[in-house]
Every structure is written in C-alpha cells, then in structure tokens.
C-alpha cells in the first residue's frame, strides 16, 4: 500500500442548502479525478453518493456518504452531506471529524436558510471553508450578489479569487485572479482551454485583483508588509496569505462555476489542495496531546454506524496512531475493549480492504459490536476521551405499531437498529397510552425512517399523525421552597433537607444551578447531588409531562444528619423539591417554531401571506427579485404538517419553501 504523507491528505465535507448542487459537485469531482468513469446525475438517479433507493427517488441526500479520490498527488476524502434541515444531525456528525469544507451556494439564491444552519455548525467545530458559487449558468445568476449575501448573512469575509466569463446562459469560464489566466470550457469538452486575459476582461480582472490584494493585506500582517513595500502582492505571497486566512477562519476564498455543465470544478479541486488544511494543520486532539502522528498512540472517533444486512460497520476518523486488522481498542464510552477484524476504505456503498488505517484517515471497521456514534476508540494503555458530536433533541413524534401482532418483536428490534444508526431518532414508550413513539427532527425525517422499516425490514407498520414535542418553562417561580427527605425502613436511613429558589432563566438557556449555602451546612458533594436530582426532575413538567427548560435553581439552605445523610438522599431531595416547586410555580407550555422561507411567483404572494397568517405565522421579511418573491416568517412547527401540498396547490406547483429550527415560543390560545 502506498502511504501518502498527512500533508497531502484532505478530509472535507460538501455543505449546502438542499438543491444547491452539492451532490452534482461531488459527482463531477469523482469523475474528474478518475474515481468513477461515468458522470452520475441526480435527476437520473445514477449518482455514486446518493446510492440509497429513497435518495434516488426523492432526489435528495439523506445520509452522509464518504468517497476517496486523488488530485495533484493528494488524497481527498469527501463526505457528501444532506442539505435538508431534517437531516442536520448527519451534517453535525460529519463536521465533527472533517478538517475542511466546501460550502456550495446557488448563484441565484445566494445564502439560503439551511446554508446558514450548516455554516453555524461548521463554526462550532472551527472547520475552515472555501465557497463555491454554483449554477452560474442559470437565469439571474450573480456572483457579486452571492458574495454580498455571504458577507451579510453569514458574517464572513468573502474573498473572490475568480471573475466569471459570460453571464447566465452565456457563462463559459472563469478568470483566475491569482494567476491572471482565463479558463474556458467548451460544450461537451473535457479539460478547459487556458487563455491569456485580454481587452476589457483584463481591465476588469486587474481591478478585481487589486481589490483582492488590498483585502488580503488588511487581514494578513506579512502580506501587508510586502504590499506597503511594493504596492502589490506576488502570486506566491497571495496564495500563502489566502491559505493562512482560510486556516484561521479569518476569510473565505470564493470560487464559481456550473457543476452540471462541468465548468469550474478543476479550479475548485486546485483550491481544495491549495487552501484547505491537511490533518497536520489542525489542532491536536485529546487536550492538545495527540497530534496527527501515525506512530503515536491510537485515538479515533466513531461518527457513524451502519447496521445493514451485510453486517455492522463503524465509521472512524483516525486522529493519531494506526489501526490494523486484529487490533484491540478501548471504547472509552463503555469501558469495553473491542477487536478490529477488518479495516475498509469506503467508496459510498462499496468498500475496499486496507491493511491499516493511519492518522488522518477516514475509514470503516468491522468487528466492534457495541460502539455507538460519538464514542472514542483508543489504545487500551493510553485512554483519552474526545468530545462527541452534538445531538439535537427531536421535535416531532409519531406512534408506530406493527399491523401484525406477530411482528411486534421484529418491529422493536428494527427500531432499535434505526436509532443505533441515527442517534437523532429516539424510540420510547408513551407511559399513558403504551404506544411506541418514534421521534425525530421533522416530518420528512420520520417518513424516511418509517419507509426503511417497510423496505429494509419487510415490516407492515401503522403510523399515527405527527405530534410536535412541547416543552414547559417557568414564568413565575417560588422562593424558599423547603423539602425534607426522611426515610427510615430498618438499617441505614436517608435524611436530606434542602431549600430552593426557582425562577425563570434569562438569556434563553435550558437550566442553571447555583448554591448560596454557607458555613458548610450542605457539603460540596451533596450540593452536586442536589443539582443531579434537579436535572432528574426536569424530565417531566407539571403541565403535561413535557421536559422543562429555561429554569434557574438556587440552593439557599439545607441541613444534614451525621449518619443518615448521603448523596443518594440529597439527590432524591433535589428531585422531589424541584417537582414541588414547579407545581407551585406559574408554568407555561412552549411549542417548537421554525423559520420558513417561501419562494413564490410575485402574483401568488397574497395567497401565501394569507395562508401563513392562518397558520399563526409572523412575517419577518419579504423581498422581490426578478418576478419572484421570498417571504420569511416564523411559524409554529405543528402548523407546517402538510404545508408542501398546500403550497403547491396555492401556487400551481411553482412555490417552494425551506425551514430551519427557530427554537421554542409560548403556546398561545
């Protein structure tokens, strides 16, 4: 096996709003790099990364898929991520293990709602990005407007390094402002034709090159020194500065093209190699102690589990050390050791066996039986725990049951496997009705999960109406709530005395706990136990058994018994005391809301606004561009079930909409 130095490895994600062209960009990259020999098309259902039947039928990415290819003597591992908001947890898990990303934007729409969501997710993990403005051949495409939207809506510093040649349907190439060369793609041709930049195009390119140099000099001190000394930046200095700014997250290099028409993808690959980080460029993990060294102790993070009919595969990012067949690893989440029976390079739905996975690699392994997404695998003699990806709380639930009573056990097993593969799916039993509830991130998320039960497991299931996940919060709290927990039933007893103040938590947080007890009346270990008990009580609120959020609890006093006090007693006291306090407080019900962006022909705006008002929506913004209107509103999630069908009917099929979570608001009425 040819070992590629980690300096020539790039692990990157393709991120975007749904329909911005992520999967098409990925397909063109795979074709140009020789990883596939025929271009796949989303509309034909022939793409490599969207290999699931549902993905091909729906024309969207549902699960992240990893593929590897080579370009300019570099190995690039790509993860094509979903663009639909219901599958944002897939994006979260991918971003946790990536070194860089390409953010794809629609040249007409610019930054769209889910673009903002994935951008903030990348911010959370400090993932450096470059931008690719796609669909430059569409009517209304405008690179400059897209760049402005990146600056205004994302708060980023965009640095365009290309000038498009031709507009809309006449788009045929780009000018590279760094090398000052033009690249033109003929229809049906493979490689671009490289040309001199002449005439009016050269004058505009020189103007933009100057603006690029000035912007870079303002942000990069070494470049500023050269700029002040020579009134210009050399090509080498400009490339180095652009790379530094990208790695620091101080700026975003912007390129453009039309992936569908095979224009602009080669320069995008060159930019990936030039500007995005290698594993060695990223900060060491494990408290800063484990660098990307193939000879160091093993550290890997599991970010995805596939439990299909062919067996269980665990997808890993190897941060340090090496991982080979027969290796024994420690799962720090469970404390168990697991044996690796195979190491695989993944090409979407195909695999190739590897002798070893090295630091910087993204691989799949066969063998571990209980490893879950988010677990750290490491050398047994050098344990370390890495931060797992964040998993969002589900907001929509449906009741599911097997149509045949003989399939009840099979359904339970299938649901458990679904939740194992997708941690954003939660399976629980309703204590009042006894029904099995499947909870997820949205209506589409649950539709896909139920369809997998039917197709992959051959189960006939009945599904109830979707229900949103409500929350409860304190509007007006109580002070001095006193609770004494005394239990004596032979042997050692239990005693704990606590006094709590409960009030709303300002700033939109979920829960805050503090103690003002003085004089050692409640020892520190018991204070921690009270906090744990309070967290236990937040699981079910007094109004309808919904989780409680937005609460501040202060332990103001308490007392202990020399023999009968314990952490267990104080945890119970904290739980029962907060339950009593919540019952005595004024508590309100919260419902999940979403920001909805509706794009419709301008002559349909009136009907759309009326429908949004009927759905308790609050319009925040309305913009018109070229005969098309974009309306942004905040709408309760419960009112959006079936909205797609209603919108198509009111706009003769010409309206589209996108949503993103906007938190919780008090339920009115």
Secondary structure per residue as TSV (DSSP state, phi and psi in degrees):
chain	resnum	aa	ss	phi	psi
A	1	X	-	360.0	130.4
A	2	X	-	-76.8	122.0
A	3	X	-	-90.9	122.1
A	4	X	-	-95.8	126.4
A	5	X	-	-56.8	148.5
A	6	X	G	-62.9	-20.6
A	7	X	G	-67.9	-18.7
A	8	X	G	-111.6	30.9
A	9	X	E	-116.8	137.2
A	10	X	E	-130.2	122.2
A	11	X	E	-110.8	111.7
A	12	X	E	-139.4	154.8
A	13	X	E	-107.2	154.0
A	14	X	E	-106.6	115.6
A	15	X	E	-118.4	142.9
A	16	X	E	-177.7	171.7
A	17	X	S	-71.1	154.1
A	18	X	T	-58.4	138.4
A	19	X	T	73.2	11.5
A	20	X	S	-79.0	-13.8
A	21	X	S	108.0	22.1
A	22	X	H	-57.9	-51.1
A	23	X	H	-67.3	-36.2
A	24	X	H	-64.3	-41.7
A	25	X	H	-58.7	-45.8
A	26	X	H	-60.6	-44.5
A	27	X	H	-61.3	-41.7
A	28	X	H	-67.1	-37.1
A	29	X	H	-62.5	-45.3
A	30	X	H	-63.1	-38.4
A	31	X	H	-69.2	-46.4
A	32	X	H	-65.0	-31.8
A	33	X	T	-86.8	-1.7
A	34	X	T	82.3	8.1
A	35	X	S	-71.2	-28.5
A	36	X	-	-131.7	159.6
A	37	X	S	-110.8	4.7
A	38	X	S	-145.4	132.1
A	39	X	-	-69.1	128.4
A	40	X	-	-89.5	152.2
A	41	X	-	-125.4	135.8
A	42	X	T	-60.8	-44.7
A	43	X	T	-70.6	-19.9
A	44	X	T	-91.9	-8.8
A	45	X	T	68.6	35.0
A	46	X	-	-119.6	18.2
A	47	X	-	-76.4	154.5
A	48	X	S	-75.7	-46.7
A	49	X	S	-80.9	-28.5
A	50	X	-	-93.0	74.5
A	51	X	-	-95.4	-15.4
A	52	X	S	-69.2	138.3
A	53	X	H	-54.0	-38.2
A	54	X	H	-66.5	-37.4
A	55	X	H	-62.0	-42.3
A	56	X	H	-71.2	-35.2
A	57	X	H	-70.9	-42.6
A	58	X	H	-85.3	-16.8
A	59	X	T	72.0	25.3
A	60	X	S	-133.6	159.7
A	61	X	-	-87.3	130.4
A	62	X	-	-108.7	-44.1
A	63	X	S	-117.1	141.5
A	64	X	-	-65.3	141.6
A	65	X	E	-131.1	135.4
A	66	X	E	-101.2	137.8
A	67	X	E	-141.8	152.0
A	68	X	E	-121.4	147.7
A	69	X	E	-154.3	175.4
A	70	X	E	-125.9	142.8
A	71	X	E	-152.8	126.9
A	72	X	T	52.7	44.4
A	73	X	T	63.1	26.5
A	74	X	E	-119.4	144.3
A	75	X	E	-95.7	125.9
A	76	X	E	-113.5	122.2
A	77	X	E	-103.7	119.0
A	78	X	E	-104.0	139.0
A	79	X	E	-119.5	113.1
A	80	X	E	-83.0	119.5
A	81	X	-	-107.0	157.3
A	82	X	-	-65.6	153.1
A	83	X	-	-106.3	-16.1
A	84	X	S	-78.1	140.0
A	85	X	G	-59.8	-30.4
A	86	X	G	-63.4	-19.9
A	87	X	G	-113.9	27.9
A	88	X	H	-65.8	-23.5
A	89	X	H	-67.3	-30.0
A	90	X	H	-61.9	-41.9
A	91	X	H	-63.4	-42.9
A	92	X	H	-58.0	-46.9
A	93	X	H	-66.3	-36.3
A	94	X	H	-68.8	-45.2
A	95	X	H	-61.6	-30.0
A	96	X	H	-61.1	-27.2
A	97	X	H	-113.2	3.1
A	98	X	-	-92.5	155.7
A	99	X	S	-94.9	-28.9
A	100	X	E	-154.1	177.4
A	101	X	E	-153.3	153.1
A	102	X	E	-109.4	117.8
A	103	X	E	-93.7	121.3
A	104	X	E	-100.1	130.1
A	105	X	E	-123.2	146.8
A	106	X	E	-76.7	128.4
A	107	X	T	-67.3	-18.5
A	108	X	T	-90.6	-48.8
A	109	X	T	-83.2	-23.7
A	110	X	B	68.5	-139.7
A	111	X	S	-76.2	121.7
A	112	X	-	-108.4	170.7
A	113	X	H	-53.7	-48.2
A	114	X	H	-72.2	-23.1
A	115	X	H	-58.4	-43.4
A	116	X	H	-64.4	-40.8
A	117	X	H	-62.0	-49.0
A	118	X	H	-69.5	-30.2
A	119	X	H	-64.8	-43.8
A	120	X	H	-65.9	-35.8
A	121	X	H	-62.0	-43.2
A	122	X	H	-64.9	-36.9
A	123	X	H	-58.3	-41.6
A	124	X	H	-59.3	-35.3
A	125	X	T	-101.7	7.0
A	126	X	T	62.5	38.8
A	127	X	-	-86.4	118.2
A	128	X	E	-63.8	144.8
A	129	X	E	-133.9	152.1
A	130	X	E	-119.7	159.8
A	131	X	E	-115.2	142.7
A	132	X	E	-125.6	113.0
A	133	X	E	-86.8	107.3
A	134	X	E	-94.6	170.0
A	135	X	-	62.5	41.2
A	136	X	T	-68.6	-11.4
A	137	X	T	-89.1	-2.4
A	138	X	S	-80.0	152.7
A	139	X	T	-62.3	130.5
A	140	X	T	89.7	0.6
A	141	X	-	-64.9	136.4
A	142	X	-	-152.0	105.8
A	143	X	H	-62.0	-44.3
A	144	X	H	-62.8	-40.2
A	145	X	H	-66.3	-38.4
A	146	X	H	-64.3	-39.2
A	147	X	H	-64.4	-41.7
A	148	X	H	-61.8	-40.2
A	149	X	H	-67.3	-33.2
A	150	X	H	-63.5	-42.1
A	151	X	H	-68.8	-46.3
A	152	X	H	-77.2	-42.5
A	153	X	H	-90.7	-25.2
A	154	X	H	-105.7	-11.9
A	155	X	-	68.4	22.0
A	156	X	-	-94.0	169.7
A	157	X	-	-109.6	94.1
A	158	X	E	-78.8	138.3
A	159	X	E	-124.7	92.4
A	160	X	E	-66.3	128.8
A	161	X	-	-112.0	10.9
A	162	X	E	-138.1	154.7
A	163	X	E	-121.0	122.8
A	164	X	E	-67.9	145.2
A	165	X	E	-105.3	112.8
A	166	X	S	89.0	155.8
A	167	X	-	-120.1	146.5
A	168	X	G	49.4	-123.3
A	169	X	G	-63.8	-18.5
A	170	X	G	-91.4	5.5
A	171	X	-	-64.7	124.0
A	172	X	-	-135.7	-3.6
A	173	X	E	179.5	-172.4
A	174	X	E	-139.9	155.0
A	175	X	E	-101.9	125.3
A	176	X	E	-80.2	111.5
A	177	X	T	-73.6	-15.3
A	178	X	T	-81.0	-51.8
A	179	X	T	-89.9	-7.3
A	180	X	T	52.0	51.6
A	181	X	E	-128.8	148.4
A	182	X	E	-99.3	141.9
A	183	X	E	-126.4	121.3
A	184	X	E	-122.0	132.3
A	185	X	-	-106.6	123.5
A	186	X	-	-83.9	152.2
A	187	X	T	-59.0	128.1
A	188	X	T	80.1	-7.4
A	189	X	-	-82.6	158.2
A	190	X	S	-86.6	-86.6
A	191	X	S	-75.2	150.0
A	192	X	-	-74.2	156.1
A	193	X	E	-90.1	126.5
A	194	X	E	-89.8	131.8
A	195	X	E	-133.9	162.4
A	196	X	-	-70.2	153.2
A	197	X	-	-98.1	118.0
A	198	X	-	-129.6	168.3
A	199	X	H	61.9	-143.7
A	200	X	H	-63.4	-32.1
A	201	X	H	-63.9	-38.5
A	202	X	H	-66.6	-40.4
A	203	X	H	-60.9	-43.5
A	204	X	H	-68.2	-38.5
A	205	X	H	-64.6	-40.7
A	206	X	H	-65.2	-37.6
A	207	X	H	-63.6	-42.9
A	208	X	H	-73.0	-34.2
A	209	X	H	-62.2	-41.5
A	210	X	H	-62.7	-43.9
A	211	X	H	-62.6	-37.1
A	212	X	H	-65.0	-45.2
A	213	X	H	-60.6	-43.5
A	214	X	H	-64.3	-42.1
A	215	X	H	-64.8	-41.3
A	216	X	H	-67.2	-42.2
A	217	X	H	-61.1	-34.6
A	218	X	H	-66.2	-28.2
A	219	X	H	-100.1	-18.9
A	220	X	-	-125.8	105.5
A	221	X	H	-54.2	-47.3
A	222	X	H	-60.5	-38.1
A	223	X	H	-66.3	-35.2
A	224	X	H	-62.6	-39.6
A	225	X	H	-59.9	-46.6
A	226	X	H	-65.8	-40.0
A	227	X	H	-64.0	-41.2
A	228	X	H	-67.6	-33.5
A	229	X	H	-78.1	-35.8
A	230	X	H	-120.1	-5.0
A	231	X	S	62.4	25.5
A	232	X	S	-165.2	169.2
A	233	X	-	-121.3	132.3
A	234	X	-	-69.1	159.5
A	235	X	H	-59.2	-42.0
A	236	X	H	-64.1	-43.5
A	237	X	H	-62.6	-40.9
A	238	X	H	-63.6	-43.8
A	239	X	H	-63.7	-45.6
A	240	X	H	-62.4	-41.8
A	241	X	H	-66.7	-41.8
A	242	X	H	-62.1	-39.0
A	243	X	H	-65.8	-46.0
A	244	X	H	-59.0	-45.6
A	245	X	H	-65.4	-35.8
A	246	X	H	-66.2	-46.9
A	247	X	H	-64.3	-34.0
A	248	X	H	-77.6	-14.1
A	249	X	T	75.7	16.9
A	250	X	S	-83.5	-18.9
A	251	X	-	-157.4	166.7
A	252	X	E	-128.9	117.8
A	253	X	E	-70.0	133.0
A	254	X	E	-118.0	126.1
A	255	X	E	-120.0	172.5
A	256	X	E	-145.1	165.3
A	257	X	-	169.0	-170.8
A	258	X	B	-134.8	99.1
A	259	X	T	-62.4	-38.2
A	260	X	T	-61.8	-35.9
A	261	X	T	-96.4	13.6
A	262	X	T	62.4	38.2
A	263	X	B	-122.2	120.4
A	264	X	S	100.1	0.5
A	265	X	H	-81.1	-36.0
A	266	X	H	-60.9	-47.4
A	267	X	H	-61.3	-31.2
A	268	X	H	-63.8	-43.1
A	269	X	H	-62.8	-41.0
A	270	X	H	-61.2	-38.5
A	271	X	H	-68.3	-36.4
A	272	X	H	-58.2	-45.9
A	273	X	H	-67.9	-40.4
A	274	X	H	-76.7	-37.5
A	275	X	H	-113.5	-29.8
A	276	X	S	-82.5	154.0
A	277	X	-	-77.7	151.0
A	278	X	-	-85.4	163.6
A	279	X	G	-53.0	-35.9
A	280	X	G	-69.8	-17.3
A	281	X	G	-82.2	-11.8
A	282	X	S	-90.2	153.8
A	283	X	-	-62.5	146.2
A	284	X	-	-60.0	150.9
A	285	X	B	-99.9	180.0
A	286	X	T	64.8	49.0
A	287	X	T	73.9	23.9
A	288	X	T	79.6	12.7
A	289	X	T	-101.5	-17.4
A	290	X	B	-115.5	99.9
A	291	X	-	-85.0	171.4
A	292	X	S	-76.1	70.5
A	293	X	-	-115.7	114.9
A	294	X	T	-64.0	-14.8
A	295	X	T	-99.5	1.2
A	296	X	S	-84.8	-179.7
A	297	X	-	-65.1	145.6
A	298	X	-	-65.5	132.0
A	299	X	E	-141.4	124.8
A	300	X	E	-142.3	151.6
A	301	X	E	-117.9	127.3
A	302	X	E	-81.3	123.3
A	303	X	E	-118.0	-6.5
A	304	X	E	-159.0	142.7
A	305	X	E	-125.4	131.2
A	306	X	E	-117.1	114.9
A	307	X	E	-113.5	59.9
A	308	X	E	-83.7	-173.7
A	309	X	T	-66.8	-24.5
A	310	X	T	-84.4	-1.9
A	311	X	E	126.9	177.4
A	312	X	E	-98.8	122.3
A	313	X	E	-117.2	139.5
A	314	X	E	-115.6	123.9
A	315	X	E	-89.4	131.8
A	316	X	E	-127.3	147.4
A	317	X	E	-106.3	120.1
A	318	X	E	-88.3	117.4
A	319	X	E	-93.8	-33.9
A	320	X	E	-148.8	151.4
A	321	X	S	78.0	-159.7
A	322	X	E	-140.4	158.5
A	323	X	E	-137.8	115.3
A	324	X	E	-124.1	171.0
A	325	X	T	-59.1	132.6
A	326	X	T	89.2	-2.7
A	327	X	-	-70.3	148.7
A	328	X	E	-106.6	127.9
A	329	X	E	-125.6	155.8
A	330	X	E	-101.3	126.6
A	331	X	E	-90.4	105.3
A	332	X	T	-71.2	-15.7
A	333	X	T	-71.8	-33.5
A	334	X	T	-112.9	-16.2
A	335	X	T	79.5	6.5
A	336	X	E	-95.4	151.9
A	337	X	E	-95.9	145.9
A	338	X	E	-129.8	151.5
A	339	X	E	-107.4	135.8
A	340	X	-	-90.7	119.8
A	341	X	-	-97.1	-27.5
A	342	X	E	-149.4	147.4
A	343	X	E	-118.9	131.5
A	344	X	E	-128.8	140.5
A	345	X	E	-89.2	130.2
A	346	X	E	-100.8	131.7
A	347	X	E	-122.2	78.9
A	348	X	T	59.7	-110.3
A	349	X	T	-94.9	8.1
A	350	X	E	-116.0	156.5
A	351	X	E	-135.6	156.1
A	352	X	E	-134.8	134.0
A	353	X	E	-72.7	140.3
A	354	X	E	-117.1	145.9
A	355	X	S	-70.6	-31.3
A	356	X	E	-158.9	145.9
A	357	X	E	-104.6	131.2
A	358	X	E	-108.9	165.2
A	359	X	T	-50.1	130.4
A	360	X	T	98.3	-13.2
A	361	X	-	-84.3	149.4
A	362	X	E	-112.6	115.9
A	363	X	E	-136.2	170.9
A	364	X	E	-115.8	148.3
A	365	X	E	-127.6	149.4
A	366	X	E	-114.5	140.6
A	367	X	-	135.8	-54.7
A	368	X	-	-60.0	134.7
A	369	X	S	-100.9	-26.3
A	370	X	S	-124.9	2.7
A	371	X	-	-66.4	132.7
A	372	X	-	-110.1	160.2
A	373	X	T	-58.0	132.6
A	374	X	T	100.6	-8.6
A	375	X	-	-79.6	147.8
A	376	X	E	-96.5	129.3
A	377	X	E	-108.9	132.3
A	378	X	E	-149.0	172.9
A	379	X	-	-65.1	132.2
A	380	X	T	-55.1	-30.8
A	381	X	T	-87.4	-3.2
A	382	X	S	-139.6	67.6
A	383	X	-	-68.7	146.2
A	384	X	-	-154.6	151.1
A	385	X	-	-120.1	124.1
A	386	X	-	-96.6	152.0
A	387	X	-	-65.3	126.0
A	388	X	-	-78.1	163.6
A	389	X	-	-62.9	150.6
A	390	X	-	-75.1	134.3
A	391	X	-	-112.2	122.5
A	392	X	-	-75.4	152.1
A	393	X	-	-74.9	137.5
A	394	X	-	-66.4	153.1
A	395	X	-	-121.5	-10.2
A	396	X	E	-133.6	141.4
A	397	X	E	-131.6	150.4
A	398	X	E	-134.3	148.2
A	399	X	E	-85.0	133.7
A	400	X	E	-127.2	141.8
A	401	X	E	-150.6	151.3
A	402	X	E	-73.2	136.5
A	403	X	S	-68.8	-29.6
A	404	X	S	-107.0	128.0
A	405	X	G	-59.6	-26.3
A	406	X	G	-70.5	-14.3
A	407	X	G	-96.6	4.8
A	408	X	H	-59.3	-45.7
A	409	X	H	-67.5	-39.0
A	410	X	H	-63.1	-38.8
A	411	X	H	-64.5	-42.6
A	412	X	H	-60.2	-42.2
A	413	X	H	-65.6	-42.8
A	414	X	H	-65.6	-39.6
A	415	X	H	-64.9	-40.1
A	416	X	H	-62.4	-38.2
A	417	X	H	-70.2	-38.4
A	418	X	H	-58.8	-46.6
A	419	X	H	-66.5	-29.4
A	420	X	H	-68.2	-40.9
A	421	X	H	-74.2	-34.5
A	422	X	-	-127.6	95.6
A	423	X	T	-62.5	-15.2
A	424	X	T	-80.2	-5.3
A	425	X	-	-93.1	132.9
A	426	X	E	-123.8	131.3
A	427	X	E	-112.5	128.5
A	428	X	E	-149.9	167.0
A	429	X	E	-105.1	131.5
A	430	X	-	-72.3	118.4
A	431	X	T	-65.1	-24.1
A	432	X	T	-83.9	-44.2
A	433	X	T	-99.6	-18.4
A	434	X	-	78.2	1.5
A	435	X	-	-73.3	152.3
A	436	X	E	-86.6	123.8
A	437	X	E	-107.6	131.6
A	438	X	E	-108.3	120.3
A	439	X	E	-114.3	143.0
A	440	X	E	-152.9	-164.6
A	441	X	S	-90.0	-4.2
A	442	X	S	171.3	175.9
A	443	X	H	-61.5	-45.4
A	444	X	H	-65.7	-40.1
A	445	X	H	-55.2	-45.8
A	446	X	H	-72.9	-35.9
A	447	X	H	-58.1	-45.6
A	448	X	H	-63.9	-42.5
A	449	X	H	-63.3	-43.8
A	450	X	H	-66.1	-39.2
A	451	X	H	-64.1	-33.0
A	452	X	H	-66.9	-37.0
A	453	X	H	-59.9	-40.6
A	454	X	H	-72.6	-45.8
A	455	X	H	-79.4	-51.7
A	456	X	H	-77.6	-31.7
A	457	X	H	-106.7	-6.6
A	458	X	-	65.5	31.5
A	459	X	-	-100.3	137.9
A	460	X	-	-94.9	116.7
A	461	X	E	-124.7	146.3
A	462	X	E	-99.4	136.7
A	463	X	E	-124.2	131.5
A	464	X	-	-81.1	179.0
A	465	X	-	-69.6	143.3
A	466	X	-	-62.5	141.9
A	467	X	E	-129.0	136.9
A	468	X	E	-81.2	159.6
A	469	X	-	-93.7	107.1
A	470	X	-	-81.0	163.3
A	471	X	E	-129.7	164.0
A	472	X	E	-123.0	148.5
A	473	X	E	-143.7	157.7
A	474	X	E	-87.0	125.0
A	475	X	E	-93.4	-42.4
A	476	X	E	-139.8	123.2
A	477	X	-	-93.9	-162.8
A	478	X	E	-132.5	157.1
A	479	X	E	-122.0	148.5
A	480	X	E	68.1	28.3
A	481	X	E	-68.4	118.5
A	482	X	E	-104.7	135.1
A	483	X	E	-140.5	129.9
A	484	X	E	-113.4	121.9
A	485	X	E	-102.7	109.2
A	486	X	E	-127.7	125.9
A	487	X	E	-140.8	124.0
A	488	X	-	-139.0	106.8
A	489	X	S	-135.0	41.7
A	490	X	S	89.7	140.9
A	491	X	S	74.4	-155.7
A	492	X	S	-66.2	135.1
A	493	X	-	-93.4	-175.5
A	494	X	E	-127.7	132.9
A	495	X	E	-144.0	130.0
A	496	X	E	-154.6	136.8
A	497	X	E	-126.5	123.9
A	498	X	E	-134.4	151.8
A	499	X	E	-128.3	125.0
A	500	X	E	-120.9	144.2
A	501	X	E	-107.6	134.5
A	502	X	E	-125.6	131.9
A	503	X	E	-150.2	163.2
A	504	X	E	-63.2	147.5
A	505	X	-	-97.4	115.9
A	506	X	G	-73.5	155.7
A	507	X	G	90.3	3.3
A	508	X	G	79.8	13.7
A	509	X	-	-76.0	176.5
A	510	X	S	-94.9	-47.1
A	511	X	E	-159.1	137.3
A	512	X	E	-136.0	138.0
A	513	X	E	-131.8	139.2
A	514	X	E	-148.3	166.0
A	515	X	E	-131.0	134.1
A	516	X	-	-114.7	14.8
A	517	X	-	-67.1	134.7
A	518	X	-	-120.0	169.0
A	519	X	T	71.2	14.8
A	520	X	T	68.8	21.1
A	521	X	S	-64.4	-30.0
A	522	X	S	-129.0	109.9
A	523	X	-	-58.1	157.5
A	524	X	H	-57.9	-40.4
A	525	X	H	-66.3	-29.3
A	526	X	H	-76.7	-32.1
A	527	X	H	-60.9	-44.3
A	528	X	H	-62.5	-36.1
A	529	X	H	-67.2	-38.2
A	530	X	H	-62.4	-43.8
A	531	X	H	-59.7	-44.1
A	532	X	H	-61.1	-40.1
A	533	X	H	-64.7	-38.3
A	534	X	H	-63.5	-41.4
A	535	X	H	-62.2	-37.4
A	536	X	H	-59.4	-40.6
A	537	X	H	-69.8	-22.8
A	538	X	T	-73.7	-10.3
A	539	X	T	-65.2	-36.1
A	540	X	S	-132.2	121.9
A	541	X	-	-89.6	171.1
A	542	X	T	-77.1	-19.5
A	543	X	T	-77.2	-49.5
A	544	X	T	-149.9	18.5
A	545	X	S	76.4	16.9
A	546	X	-	-84.5	155.5
A	547	X	-	-58.3	146.2
A	548	X	E	-102.0	137.3
A	549	X	E	-137.8	166.5
A	550	X	S	69.3	43.5
A	551	X	E	-124.4	135.6
A	552	X	E	-112.4	127.4
A	553	X	E	-119.7	131.4
A	554	X	E	-122.0	124.7
A	555	X	E	-84.2	113.0
A	556	X	E	-101.8	-22.0
A	557	X	E	-164.1	170.9
A	558	X	E	176.6	177.6
A	559	X	E	-151.9	156.6
A	560	X	-	-125.8	167.3
A	561	X	-	-116.4	137.7
A	562	X	T	-60.4	-27.0
A	563	X	T	-112.4	-38.5
A	564	X	T	-94.5	-6.2
A	565	X	-	-81.1	144.4
A	566	X	-	-158.8	168.6
A	567	X	H	-62.2	-38.8
A	568	X	H	-60.0	-43.4
A	569	X	H	-65.8	-42.2
A	570	X	H	-72.5	-30.1
A	571	X	H	-65.4	-43.8
A	572	X	H	-62.5	-40.7
A	573	X	H	-63.1	-42.5
A	574	X	H	-61.1	-42.1
A	575	X	H	-63.9	-51.8
A	576	X	H	-69.4	-35.0
A	577	X	H	-65.4	-44.3
A	578	X	H	-68.9	-35.0
A	579	X	H	-60.0	-44.3
A	580	X	H	-64.3	-41.2
A	581	X	H	-63.9	-40.3
A	582	X	H	-65.8	-38.0
A	583	X	H	-65.3	-30.0
A	584	X	H	-86.3	-11.6
A	585	X	S	-89.1	167.2
A	586	X	E	-87.9	115.7
A	587	X	E	-117.2	137.9
A	588	X	E	-116.6	154.1
A	589	X	E	-90.8	135.5
A	590	X	E	-111.1	145.5
A	591	X	E	-122.8	149.0
A	592	X	E	-71.8	140.1
A	593	X	E	-123.7	158.5
A	594	X	E	-130.6	147.2
A	595	X	E	-86.1	121.7
A	596	X	E	-112.5	127.8
A	597	X	E	-112.7	113.8
A	598	X	E	-104.9	127.6
A	599	X	E	-112.1	117.7
A	600	X	E	-142.1	159.0
A	601	X	E	-59.4	145.1
A	602	X	G	-58.9	-28.1
A	603	X	G	-74.9	-5.8
A	604	X	G	-104.9	1.7
A	605	X	H	-61.6	-41.1
A	606	X	H	-58.6	-45.6
A	607	X	H	-64.4	-39.1
A	608	X	H	-67.1	-43.8
A	609	X	H	-62.8	-40.8
A	610	X	H	-63.2	-40.5
A	611	X	H	-67.1	-40.8
A	612	X	H	-63.5	-39.7
A	613	X	H	-63.6	-39.7
A	614	X	H	-65.4	-23.0
A	615	X	T	-94.5	18.8
A	616	X	T	63.8	28.9
A	617	X	-	-84.0	148.7
A	618	X	E	-115.5	115.4
A	619	X	E	-75.5	128.1
A	620	X	E	-105.6	-25.4
A	621	X	E	-160.5	148.0
A	622	X	E	-146.1	125.4
A	623	X	E	-131.4	148.7
A	624	X	E	-119.3	133.7
A	625	X	E	-146.8	110.0
A	626	X	T	60.1	44.2
A	627	X	T	82.5	-0.4
A	628	X	E	-116.7	136.6
A	629	X	E	-109.9	142.0
A	630	X	E	-118.2	117.7
A	631	X	E	-110.9	127.0
A	632	X	E	-112.1	128.5
A	633	X	E	-143.4	157.4
A	634	X	E	-102.2	123.0
A	635	X	E	-131.4	136.6
A	636	X	E	-57.6	135.8
A	637	X	G	-59.3	-34.6
A	638	X	G	-61.8	-23.9
A	639	X	G	-87.8	-3.1
A	640	X	G	-97.6	-4.3
A	641	X	T	-63.6	126.9
A	642	X	T	78.1	8.8
A	643	X	H	-66.4	-34.0
A	644	X	H	-58.1	-45.1
A	645	X	H	-65.1	-42.5
A	646	X	H	-63.7	-41.8
A	647	X	H	-64.8	-42.6
A	648	X	H	-60.2	-40.7
A	649	X	H	-65.4	-38.6
A	650	X	H	-78.6	-16.3
A	651	X	T	-121.3	17.5
A	652	X	T	52.7	37.7
A	653	X	T	80.4	5.1
A	654	X	-	-96.9	-7.1
A	655	X	-	-93.5	144.9
A	656	X	E	-131.5	159.6
A	657	X	E	-147.3	157.9
A	658	X	E	-137.4	149.0
A	659	X	E	-128.5	160.1
A	660	X	E	-150.2	147.6
A	661	X	E	-59.3	140.6
A	662	X	E	-127.3	22.6
A	663	X	E	87.8	-153.1
A	664	X	E	-123.5	148.1
A	665	X	E	-136.4	155.8
A	666	X	E	-58.2	137.7
A	667	X	-	-78.0	122.8
A	668	X	-	-99.2	150.3
A	669	X	-	91.0	360.0
